[in-house]
């Protein structure tokens, strides 16, 4: 098991330009998570949190490749084959993948006995940050040429979609990992020169060099523009919703008039009564009177109900799993705001923000289902977070797409921010942090449940905002949220 992370030690290393080195013989999943957390602390200390996911992908790719190179050496040695001999190499590679996967613990133990390691070195020096991955078997000239050939191939691709479509057709991925690594670097403003692999003092060293002066995160590119064009063709909100919005905004409107207009829409009436009789209001008896329901929900609550209702009418209701996740996020967000932040003024916003935070995913899956399928397949192969790959599929970002839709439909700024920043809370304008942090944390709790993230991956500023200082405390809150959600489902 990796040692406990000493955050202050890592920060001192970043501030004082001291290289930090981690060595492993087997690179278990726990060590991968440990390395990613160290990387995150370095980048946070250097004010570069926004590139963490990109560099984390690159680090994982290089570390796994180094471990694979070590495995290949012991495999060839056990078979009595010469890895530098072209005929032996071809013979050994016929069943290398199948045999090592089926007997991975055996080959990892061999690596350890042979003293073959993977060493990761983090080094912040001035305004440049390097991450280097070392393994103590020398890359052959042929292998090095193969890597540089893959880098050269990456020049042909303008987008992640092209790489996925072209390279993924090969049954083994044909170096797709390195191609994507170079595209990842391009997405933050760096070219292929930022990556290098060579032999140094008996080690193979794969190094990424990041001059922060050159870093910039690209905006949406061609595929995103295509998605935006699709968004432009989406209809405006239904006329009855728009009319109700105007009615609610008119200071001279009577509650009875608003209630009468709502009662003319059976779907909206059902949603209003469902809302007012939910756990949000904790009423002693069921409410069936529309006028009473309108008074209880209030004008702000009604406005948010209309945003929710209009969105669900226009977007694909077939994405049931996404809407189910959204309702769970919404209830978690509401409960967090009410019982842990004790902020009554944000209750409506966090609830609707939770409902609508993933609306961009619904558009994305509707417009480009084939691309979504490719991304899912590749991420499953590589064991990486699908959200990260989605973000880089030609620059597409479901949160940004969702925010563009929300702006088109004249949503208030607070809801636009909840949608746009629910994966990047550190980018949130200060005035909307309470709402965005709450939606982010609610979504994180859902991801914890399905194994998508671990405690260390939750934004530290959000945890501080909620005065959460330990994983045990987080688990206590999570248990309370799950109980509340179960009770709400039983109630309905």
C-alpha positions as a Python dict, from the first residue, in 0.01 Angstrom:
ca = {
    (1, 'X'): (0, 0, 0),
    (2, 'X'): (131, 351, -77),
    (3, 'X'): (226, 573, 213),
    (4, 'X'): (-18, 830, 347),
    (5, 'X'): (0, 1150, 147),
    (6, 'X'): (185, 1433, 319),
    (7, 'X'): (23, 1733, 155),
    (8, 'X'): (256, 1989, 313),
    (9, 'X'): (564, 1797, 202),
    (10, 'X'): (438, 1795, -157),
    (11, 'X'): (359, 2166, -145),
    (12, 'X'): (709, 2238, -11),
    (13, 'X'): (858, 2033, -295),
    (14, 'X'): (657, 2239, -545),
    (15, 'X'): (757, 2571, -387),
    (16, 'X'): (1125, 2485, -343),
    (17, 'X'): (1185, 2314, -680),
    (18, 'X'): (1268, 1983, -510),
    (19, 'X'): (1202, 1670, -722),
    (20, 'X'): (965, 1419, -561),
    (21, 'X'): (1017, 1053, -656),
    (22, 'X'): (781, 755, -611),
    (23, 'X'): (896, 399, -692),
    (24, 'X'): (680, 90, -739),
    (25, 'X'): (747, -263, -862),
    (26, 'X'): (391, -364, -950),
    (27, 'X'): (194, -36, -997),
    (28, 'X'): (-134, -149, -832),
    (29, 'X'): (-448, 60, -871),
    (30, 'X'): (-396, 217, -525),
    (31, 'X'): (-57, 350, -637),
    (32, 'X'): (-209, 494, -956),
    (33, 'X'): (-460, 685, -740),
    (34, 'X'): (-179, 792, -505),
    (35, 'X'): (25, 930, -798),
    (36, 'X'): (-277, 1115, -935),
    (37, 'X'): (-339, 1278, -597),
    (38, 'X'): (26, 1393, -576),
    (39, 'X'): (-1, 1536, -928),
    (40, 'X'): (-318, 1720, -827),
    (41, 'X'): (-150, 1878, -522),
    (42, 'X'): (148, 1992, -732),
    (43, 'X'): (-79, 2154, -992),
    (44, 'X'): (-305, 2314, -730),
    (45, 'X'): (0, 2465, -560),
    (46, 'X'): (113, 2604, -897),
    (47, 'X'): (-232, 2740, -984),
    (48, 'X'): (-284, 2499, -1274),
    (49, 'X'): (-575, 2283, -1150),
    (50, 'X'): (-751, 2318, -1485),
    (51, 'X'): (-502, 2087, -1661),
    (52, 'X'): (-501, 1812, -1396),
    (53, 'X'): (-723, 1565, -1582),
    (54, 'X'): (-522, 1601, -1903),
    (55, 'X'): (-186, 1544, -1736),
    (56, 'X'): (-329, 1265, -1517),
    (57, 'X'): (-424, 1077, -1833),
    (58, 'X'): (-72, 1122, -1972),
    (59, 'X'): (86, 1008, -1644),
    (60, 'X'): (-129, 695, -1630),
    (61, 'X'): (-56, 609, -1993),
    (62, 'X'): (321, 639, -1945),
    (63, 'X'): (323, 449, -1613),
    (64, 'X'): (119, 161, -1756),
    (65, 'X'): (346, 149, -2063),
    (66, 'X'): (654, 133, -1836),
    (67, 'X'): (502, -154, -1636),
    (68, 'X'): (414, -331, -1962),
    (69, 'X'): (776, -292, -2084),
    (70, 'X'): (901, -455, -1761),
    (71, 'X'): (648, -736, -1796),
    (72, 'X'): (756, -791, -2154),
    (73, 'X'): (1122, -838, -2042),
    (74, 'X'): (1047, -1105, -1783),
    (75, 'X'): (801, -1278, -2017),
    (76, 'X'): (1063, -1305, -2295),
    (77, 'X'): (1327, -1416, -2045),
    (78, 'X'): (1101, -1696, -1912),
    (79, 'X'): (1032, -1809, -2269),
    (80, 'X'): (1404, -1809, -2353),
    (81, 'X'): (1347, -1556, -2633),
    (82, 'X'): (1572, -1267, -2731),
    (83, 'X'): (1360, -950, -2733),
    (84, 'X'): (1612, -777, -2963),
    (85, 'X'): (1585, -1054, -3225),
    (86, 'X'): (1319, -976, -3485),
    (87, 'X'): (1206, -1340, -3522),
    (88, 'X'): (1197, -1401, -3144),
    (89, 'X'): (1011, -1076, -3089),
    (90, 'X'): (740, -1170, -3339),
    (91, 'X'): (712, -1518, -3186),
    (92, 'X'): (685, -1388, -2829),
    (93, 'X'): (427, -1120, -2908),
    (94, 'X'): (184, -1376, -3052),
    (95, 'X'): (51, -1464, -2708),
    (96, 'X'): (219, -1204, -2483),
    (97, 'X'): (-102, -1016, -2409),
    (98, 'X'): (-320, -1322, -2340),
    (99, 'X'): (-59, -1506, -2131),
    (100, 'X'): (38, -1209, -1915),
    (101, 'X'): (-324, -1108, -1849),
    (102, 'X'): (-411, -1463, -1743),
    (103, 'X'): (-102, -1488, -1517),
    (104, 'X'): (-42, -1124, -1426),
    (105, 'X'): (45, -1186, -1059),
    (106, 'X'): (312, -1438, -1160),
    (107, 'X'): (479, -1192, -1396),
    (108, 'X'): (451, -902, -1152),
    (109, 'X'): (623, -1115, -888),
    (110, 'X'): (897, -1197, -1140),
    (111, 'X'): (945, -824, -1207),
    (112, 'X'): (983, -759, -836),
    (113, 'X'): (1234, -1042, -796),
    (114, 'X'): (1431, -908, -1095),
    (115, 'X'): (1429, -560, -936),
    (116, 'X'): (1242, -406, -1230),
    (117, 'X'): (1065, -90, -1114),
    (118, 'X'): (856, 200, -1233),
    (119, 'X'): (962, 533, -1087),
    (120, 'X'): (766, 857, -1124),
    (121, 'X'): (939, 1189, -1062),
    (122, 'X'): (751, 1519, -1020),
    (123, 'X'): (960, 1834, -1048),
    (124, 'X'): (839, 2194, -1040),
    (125, 'X'): (1112, 2433, -1148),
    (126, 'X'): (1020, 2798, -1181),
    (127, 'X'): (735, 2819, -1431),
    (128, 'X'): (803, 2473, -1574),
    (129, 'X'): (670, 2143, -1445),
    (130, 'X'): (800, 1802, -1551),
    (131, 'X'): (657, 1458, -1492),
    (132, 'X'): (894, 1176, -1583),
    (133, 'X'): (831, 803, -1573),
    (134, 'X'): (1138, 580, -1543),
    (135, 'X'): (1178, 204, -1573),
    (136, 'X'): (1510, 24, -1549),
    (137, 'X'): (1503, -166, -1877),
    (138, 'X'): (1633, 18, -2180),
    (139, 'X'): (1391, 79, -2465),
    (140, 'X'): (1517, -77, -2785),
    (141, 'X'): (1577, 135, -3093),
    (142, 'X'): (1294, -46, -3269),
    (143, 'X'): (1053, 25, -2982),
    (144, 'X'): (1158, 389, -2972),
    (145, 'X'): (1100, 424, -3346),
    (146, 'X'): (754, 271, -3297),
    (147, 'X'): (669, 533, -3032),
    (148, 'X'): (786, 821, -3251),
    (149, 'X'): (592, 675, -3543),
    (150, 'X'): (278, 693, -3328),
    (151, 'X'): (357, 1053, -3238),
    (152, 'X'): (396, 1131, -3607),
    (153, 'X'): (59, 966, -3674),
    (154, 'X'): (-103, 1197, -3420),
    (155, 'X'): (-17, 1496, -3644),
    (156, 'X'): (-274, 1370, -3892),
    (157, 'X'): (-560, 1407, -3645),
    (158, 'X'): (-727, 1738, -3579),
    (159, 'X'): (-961, 1597, -3318),
    (160, 'X'): (-1009, 1312, -3076),
    (161, 'X'): (-1303, 1192, -3284),
    (162, 'X'): (-1073, 1135, -3583),
    (163, 'X'): (-825, 941, -3367),
    (164, 'X'): (-1099, 724, -3219),
    (165, 'X'): (-1255, 656, -3559),
    (166, 'X'): (-927, 578, -3735),
    (167, 'X'): (-703, 407, -3479),
    (168, 'X'): (-966, 227, -3274),
    (169, 'X'): (-1049, 7, -3571),
    (170, 'X'): (-727, -185, -3494),
    (171, 'X'): (-809, -467, -3251),
    (172, 'X'): (-520, -377, -3019),
    (173, 'X'): (-567, -2, -3033),
    (174, 'X'): (-239, 33, -3230),
    (175, 'X'): (-79, 291, -3005),
    (176, 'X'): (-397, 493, -2954),
    (177, 'X'): (-282, 577, -2601),
    (178, 'X'): (24, 769, -2725),
    (179, 'X'): (-181, 936, -3001),
    (180, 'X'): (-432, 1056, -2743),
    (181, 'X'): (-149, 1166, -2510),
    (182, 'X'): (-20, 1401, -2783),
    (183, 'X'): (-373, 1527, -2854),
    (184, 'X'): (-420, 1588, -2481),
    (185, 'X'): (-107, 1806, -2481),
    (186, 'X'): (-235, 1993, -2787),
    (187, 'X'): (-556, 2066, -2602),
    (188, 'X'): (-363, 2264, -2340),
    (189, 'X'): (-159, 2454, -2598),
    (190, 'X'): (152, 2232, -2612),
    (191, 'X'): (294, 2048, -2912),
    (192, 'X'): (454, 1706, -2940),
    (193, 'X'): (790, 1850, -2830),
    (194, 'X'): (651, 1852, -2476),
    (195, 'X'): (681, 1472, -2477),
    (196, 'X'): (1008, 1280, -2506),
    (197, 'X'): (1127, 923, -2447),
    (198, 'X'): (1491, 818, -2433),
    (199, 'X'): (1751, 611, -2247),
    (200, 'X'): (1931, 782, -1959),
    (201, 'X'): (2181, 602, -1731),
    (202, 'X'): (2036, 258, -1796),
    (203, 'X'): (1672, 368, -1759),
    (204, 'X'): (1403, 436, -2013),
    (205, 'X'): (1271, 783, -1930),
    (206, 'X'): (941, 913, -2071),
    (207, 'X'): (909, 1279, -1986),
    (208, 'X'): (640, 1544, -2022),
    (209, 'X'): (764, 1903, -1988),
    (210, 'X'): (502, 2171, -1928),
    (211, 'X'): (605, 2537, -1956),
    (212, 'X'): (307, 2708, -1794),
    (213, 'X'): (362, 3020, -2004),
    (214, 'X'): (250, 2815, -2308),
    (215, 'X'): (-50, 2652, -2143),
    (216, 'X'): (-399, 2744, -2253),
    (217, 'X'): (-707, 2526, -2255),
    (218, 'X'): (-871, 2524, -2597),
    (219, 'X'): (-1228, 2636, -2646),
    (220, 'X'): (-1483, 2419, -2823),
    (221, 'X'): (-1370, 2327, -3174),
    (222, 'X'): (-1529, 2178, -3484),
    (223, 'X'): (-1748, 1910, -3327),
    (224, 'X'): (-1862, 2145, -3053),
    (225, 'X'): (-1956, 2402, -3316),
    (226, 'X'): (-2154, 2135, -3493),
    (227, 'X'): (-2333, 2057, -3166),
    (228, 'X'): (-2396, 2428, -3109),
    (229, 'X'): (-2546, 2445, -3458),
    (230, 'X'): (-2779, 2164, -3358),
    (231, 'X'): (-2865, 2360, -3043),
    (232, 'X'): (-2950, 2663, -3254),
    (233, 'X'): (-3209, 2450, -3432),
    (234, 'X'): (-3374, 2343, -3108),
    (235, 'X'): (-3714, 2500, -3051),
    (236, 'X'): (-3777, 2771, -2797),
    (237, 'X'): (-3969, 2689, -2482),
    (238, 'X'): (-4334, 2589, -2534),
    (239, 'X'): (-4569, 2888, -2560),
    (240, 'X'): (-4764, 2801, -2245),
    (241, 'X'): (-4440, 2788, -2041),
    (242, 'X'): (-4321, 3121, -2184),
    (243, 'X'): (-4662, 3278, -2109),
    (244, 'X'): (-4651, 3150, -1751),
    (245, 'X'): (-4298, 3289, -1707),
    (246, 'X'): (-4420, 3633, -1815),
    (247, 'X'): (-4723, 3603, -1587),
    (248, 'X'): (-4506, 3517, -1286),
    (249, 'X'): (-4269, 3807, -1363),
    (250, 'X'): (-4558, 4056, -1377),
    (251, 'X'): (-4596, 4219, -1031),
    (252, 'X'): (-4966, 4279, -1101),
    (253, 'X'): (-5046, 3910, -1151),
    (254, 'X'): (-5272, 3738, -899),
    (255, 'X'): (-5190, 3398, -753),
    (256, 'X'): (-5533, 3271, -859),
    (257, 'X'): (-5464, 3372, -1221),
    (258, 'X'): (-5126, 3191, -1218),
    (259, 'X'): (-5290, 2884, -1061),
    (260, 'X'): (-5567, 2883, -1325),
    (261, 'X'): (-5310, 2895, -1607),
    (262, 'X'): (-5113, 2606, -1451),
    (263, 'X'): (-5430, 2398, -1409),
    (264, 'X'): (-5484, 2414, -1787),
    (265, 'X'): (-5170, 2200, -1833),
    (266, 'X'): (-5220, 1847, -1686),
    (267, 'X'): (-4847, 1765, -1698),
    (268, 'X'): (-4744, 2087, -1522),
    (269, 'X'): (-5023, 2044, -1266),
    (270, 'X'): (-4902, 1694, -1186),
    (271, 'X'): (-4542, 1814, -1147),
    (272, 'X'): (-4648, 2102, -921),
    (273, 'X'): (-4848, 1873, -692),
    (274, 'X'): (-4567, 1616, -690),
    (275, 'X'): (-4321, 1889, -592),
    (276, 'X'): (-4532, 2038, -313),
    (277, 'X'): (-4603, 1693, -166),
    (278, 'X'): (-4238, 1584, -180),
    (279, 'X'): (-3986, 1568, 104),
    (280, 'X'): (-3886, 1926, 18),
    (281, 'X'): (-4192, 2063, 200),
    (282, 'X'): (-4247, 1798, 469),
    (283, 'X'): (-4619, 1881, 489),
    (284, 'X'): (-4836, 1705, 750),
    (285, 'X'): (-5108, 1628, 492),
    (286, 'X'): (-5129, 1598, 115),
    (287, 'X'): (-5210, 1914, -86),
    (288, 'X'): (-5439, 1878, -390),
    (289, 'X'): (-5549, 2242, -432),
    (290, 'X'): (-5359, 2423, -711),
    (291, 'X'): (-5391, 2771, -556),
    (292, 'X'): (-5260, 2643, -222),
    (293, 'X'): (-4975, 2461, -401),
    (294, 'X'): (-4877, 2780, -587),
    (295, 'X'): (-4866, 2976, -261),
    (296, 'X'): (-4653, 2709, -91),
    (297, 'X'): (-4401, 2680, -376),
    (298, 'X'): (-4374, 3057, -420),
    (299, 'X'): (-4289, 3257, -732),
    (300, 'X'): (-3920, 3165, -735),
    (301, 'X'): (-4003, 2797, -694),
    (302, 'X'): (-4256, 2822, -977),
    (303, 'X'): (-4001, 2984, -1208),
    (304, 'X'): (-3758, 2700, -1145),
    (305, 'X'): (-4033, 2442, -1194),
    (306, 'X'): (-4100, 2596, -1537),
    (307, 'X'): (-3732, 2574, -1635),
    (308, 'X'): (-3736, 2209, -1536),
    (309, 'X'): (-4068, 2131, -1704),
    (310, 'X'): (-3982, 2311, -2029),
    (311, 'X'): (-3644, 2140, -2052),
    (312, 'X'): (-3788, 1793, -2003),
    (313, 'X'): (-4054, 1860, -2265),
    (314, 'X'): (-3793, 1951, -2526),
    (315, 'X'): (-3510, 1709, -2451),
    (316, 'X'): (-3498, 1334, -2501),
    (317, 'X'): (-3698, 1164, -2227),
    (318, 'X'): (-3565, 829, -2346),
    (319, 'X'): (-3243, 885, -2148),
    (320, 'X'): (-3405, 746, -1833),
    (321, 'X'): (-3077, 667, -1653),
    (322, 'X'): (-2966, 1028, -1692),
    (323, 'X'): (-3291, 1169, -1558),
    (324, 'X'): (-3283, 920, -1267),
    (325, 'X'): (-2929, 1035, -1184),
    (326, 'X'): (-3042, 1399, -1212),
    (327, 'X'): (-3330, 1351, -965),
    (328, 'X'): (-3097, 1182, -717),
    (329, 'X'): (-2845, 1466, -753),
    (330, 'X'): (-3123, 1721, -706),
    (331, 'X'): (-3249, 1565, -383),
    (332, 'X'): (-2894, 1527, -251),
    (333, 'X'): (-2822, 1893, -333),
    (334, 'X'): (-3142, 2010, -166),
    (335, 'X'): (-3069, 1805, 148),
    (336, 'X'): (-2710, 1932, 164),
    (337, 'X'): (-2822, 2295, 136),
    (338, 'X'): (-3103, 2259, 390),
    (339, 'X'): (-2943, 2049, 663),
    (340, 'X'): (-2567, 2098, 622),
    (341, 'X'): (-2529, 2451, 481),
    (342, 'X'): (-2857, 2572, 635),
    (343, 'X'): (-2914, 2809, 343),
    (344, 'X'): (-3284, 2848, 271),
    (345, 'X'): (-3227, 3105, -3),
    (346, 'X'): (-3052, 2854, -232),
    (347, 'X'): (-3286, 2556, -188),
    (348, 'X'): (-3480, 2609, -512),
    (349, 'X'): (-3168, 2682, -717),
    (350, 'X'): (-2969, 2380, -600),
    (351, 'X'): (-3265, 2149, -658),
    (352, 'X'): (-3325, 2265, -1015),
    (353, 'X'): (-2949, 2288, -1074),
    (354, 'X'): (-2931, 1920, -976),
    (355, 'X'): (-3216, 1829, -1210),
    (356, 'X'): (-3062, 2009, -1507),
    (357, 'X'): (-2686, 1976, -1450),
    (358, 'X'): (-2645, 1695, -1707),
    (359, 'X'): (-2878, 1829, -1978),
    (360, 'X'): (-2575, 1863, -2208),
    (361, 'X'): (-2522, 1486, -2189),
    (362, 'X'): (-2873, 1431, -2319),
    (363, 'X'): (-2806, 1656, -2618),
    (364, 'X'): (-2467, 1493, -2674),
    (365, 'X'): (-2602, 1138, -2670),
    (366, 'X'): (-2890, 1235, -2900),
    (367, 'X'): (-2677, 1416, -3158),
    (368, 'X'): (-2371, 1189, -3160),
    (369, 'X'): (-2467, 841, -3034),
    (370, 'X'): (-2193, 670, -3241),
    (371, 'X'): (-1921, 889, -3093),
    (372, 'X'): (-2055, 826, -2743),
    (373, 'X'): (-2037, 451, -2808),
    (374, 'X'): (-1673, 477, -2925),
    (375, 'X'): (-1575, 680, -2621),
    (376, 'X'): (-1741, 432, -2387),
    (377, 'X'): (-1564, 141, -2555),
    (378, 'X'): (-1221, 302, -2540),
    (379, 'X'): (-1261, 414, -2179),
    (380, 'X'): (-1367, 65, -2078),
    (381, 'X'): (-1054, -74, -2248),
    (382, 'X'): (-827, 174, -2074),
    (383, 'X'): (-1005, 200, -1740),
    (384, 'X'): (-1033, 578, -1757),
    (385, 'X'): (-1309, 817, -1666),
    (386, 'X'): (-1554, 860, -1955),
    (387, 'X'): (-1616, 1224, -1866),
    (388, 'X'): (-1250, 1299, -1930),
    (389, 'X'): (-1259, 1139, -2275),
    (390, 'X'): (-1587, 1308, -2357),
    (391, 'X'): (-1428, 1641, -2272),
    (392, 'X'): (-1156, 1580, -2529),
    (393, 'X'): (-1363, 1430, -2808),
    (394, 'X'): (-1293, 1723, -3038),
    (395, 'X'): (-1318, 1960, -2745),
    (396, 'X'): (-1673, 1858, -2664),
    (397, 'X'): (-1774, 1924, -2305),
    (398, 'X'): (-2122, 1827, -2193),
    (399, 'X'): (-2124, 2090, -1918),
    (400, 'X'): (-2044, 2368, -2166),
    (401, 'X'): (-2300, 2238, -2415),
    (402, 'X'): (-2563, 2227, -2140),
    (403, 'X'): (-2477, 2584, -2039),
    (404, 'X'): (-2512, 2702, -2400),
    (405, 'X'): (-2859, 2549, -2414),
    (406, 'X'): (-2951, 2712, -2083),
    (407, 'X'): (-2835, 3051, -2211),
    (408, 'X'): (-3036, 3005, -2531),
    (409, 'X'): (-3344, 2941, -2319),
    (410, 'X'): (-3278, 3247, -2100),
    (411, 'X'): (-3211, 3058, -1778),
    (412, 'X'): (-3091, 3276, -1488),
    (413, 'X'): (-2713, 3306, -1446),
    (414, 'X'): (-2710, 3095, -1130),
    (415, 'X'): (-2858, 2791, -1313),
    (416, 'X'): (-2628, 2843, -1613),
    (417, 'X'): (-2333, 2837, -1371),
    (418, 'X'): (-2460, 2523, -1195),
    (419, 'X'): (-2467, 2347, -1533),
    (420, 'X'): (-2140, 2491, -1669),
    (421, 'X'): (-1921, 2438, -1362),
    (422, 'X'): (-2058, 2122, -1202),
    (423, 'X'): (-1732, 1941, -1287),
    (424, 'X'): (-1504, 2245, -1243),
    (425, 'X'): (-1619, 2422, -926),
    (426, 'X'): (-1290, 2616, -900),
    (427, 'X'): (-1394, 2818, -1209),
    (428, 'X'): (-1722, 2932, -1053),
    (429, 'X'): (-1788, 3308, -1012),
    (430, 'X'): (-1787, 3385, -640),
    (431, 'X'): (-2152, 3495, -628),
    (432, 'X'): (-2271, 3148, -738),
    (433, 'X'): (-2032, 2931, -534),
    (434, 'X'): (-2287, 2822, -276),
    (435, 'X'): (-2513, 2678, -546),
    (436, 'X'): (-2242, 2531, -772),
    (437, 'X'): (-2043, 2378, -486),
    (438, 'X'): (-2361, 2213, -357),
    (439, 'X'): (-2455, 2068, -698),
    (440, 'X'): (-2093, 1953, -747),
    (441, 'X'): (-2088, 1776, -408),
    (442, 'X'): (-2429, 1616, -464),
    (443, 'X'): (-2309, 1485, -801),
    (444, 'X'): (-1986, 1363, -637),
    (445, 'X'): (-2185, 1163, -382),
    (446, 'X'): (-2368, 992, -670),
    (447, 'X'): (-2033, 916, -837),
    (448, 'X'): (-1899, 772, -510),
    (449, 'X'): (-2194, 532, -503),
    (450, 'X'): (-2125, 393, -849),
    (451, 'X'): (-1748, 376, -797),
    (452, 'X'): (-1673, 657, -1042),
    (453, 'X'): (-1452, 848, -797),
    (454, 'X'): (-1283, 814, -458),
    (455, 'X'): (-1268, 1057, -165),
    (456, 'X'): (-933, 1206, -272),
    (457, 'X'): (-1079, 1316, -607),
    (458, 'X'): (-1337, 1549, -454),
    (459, 'X'): (-1240, 1915, -484),
    (460, 'X'): (-1071, 2023, -161),
    (461, 'X'): (-1223, 2373, -170),
    (462, 'X'): (-1573, 2224, -184),
    (463, 'X'): (-1494, 1999, 112),
    (464, 'X'): (-1369, 2302, 307),
    (465, 'X'): (-1684, 2491, 212),
    (466, 'X'): (-1885, 2214, 376),
    (467, 'X'): (-1639, 2181, 669),
    (468, 'X'): (-1568, 1819, 572),
    (469, 'X'): (-1226, 1723, 706),
    (470, 'X'): (-1220, 1342, 682),
    (471, 'X'): (-1343, 1052, 473),
    (472, 'X'): (-1534, 923, 777),
    (473, 'X'): (-1725, 1250, 807),
    (474, 'X'): (-1803, 1238, 434),
    (475, 'X'): (-1936, 884, 471),
    (476, 'X'): (-2166, 990, 757),
    (477, 'X'): (-2317, 1265, 541),
    (478, 'X'): (-2346, 1022, 250),
    (479, 'X'): (-2538, 772, 461),
    (480, 'X'): (-2783, 1044, 565),
    (481, 'X'): (-2835, 1144, 200),
    (482, 'X'): (-2899, 783, 96),
    (483, 'X'): (-3155, 739, 374),
    (484, 'X'): (-3333, 1059, 268),
    (485, 'X'): (-3338, 948, -96),
    (486, 'X'): (-3477, 605, -7),
    (487, 'X'): (-3750, 765, 202),
    (488, 'X'): (-3844, 997, -85),
    (489, 'X'): (-3869, 705, -331),
    (490, 'X'): (-4092, 514, -90),
    (491, 'X'): (-4305, 826, -42),
    (492, 'X'): (-4365, 840, -418),
}
